[in-house]
């Protein structure tokens, strides 16, 4: 990677080079802007600029880093699930943890200002809960066979987004960042 390009220029270049045959992303709302006024967009080699904008639509910076990470991970899960067939559900592997570290995600949350919470079952069907600092996120999403083959696949991405939108519509205050001590 060249040192003469800054991140916004690199992001713009990668977006311009994105494949026009990229899969579609599912999202709604308006793109959030960073401190520089430019939209906060995901950038991938196989996602078109339009899909990146759709995924970030309505996303805004949050009061805590954990809530902001939660909102973006929820979008990524929703986008991943949109590409799964009816025989698979979302699973994940926590990269860098000992052992298998694979789980079927049943729910996700955050505890402001810094913890992300993942709930689900491990490969043996035992309940697991992963508590992860937002700066330590290394999650690989995977397609897992449905737990109950005769039932429709469980999709959590949309439910996570719906939960956040409902809280916002009901006027729930976002957690406030702690004030810096003098």
Secondary structure, DSSP 8 states (H G I E B T S, - for coil): --TTS-HHHHHHHHHHTS-TT-------S-B-B-TTSSB-----TTS-HHHHHHHHBT----SSHHHHHHHHHHHHHHHHHHTS-TTEEEEEEETTSSS--EEEEEEEEEETTTEEEEEEEETTS-EEEEEEEGGG--EEEEEEE-SSTTS-----HHHHHHHHHHHHHTT-----------
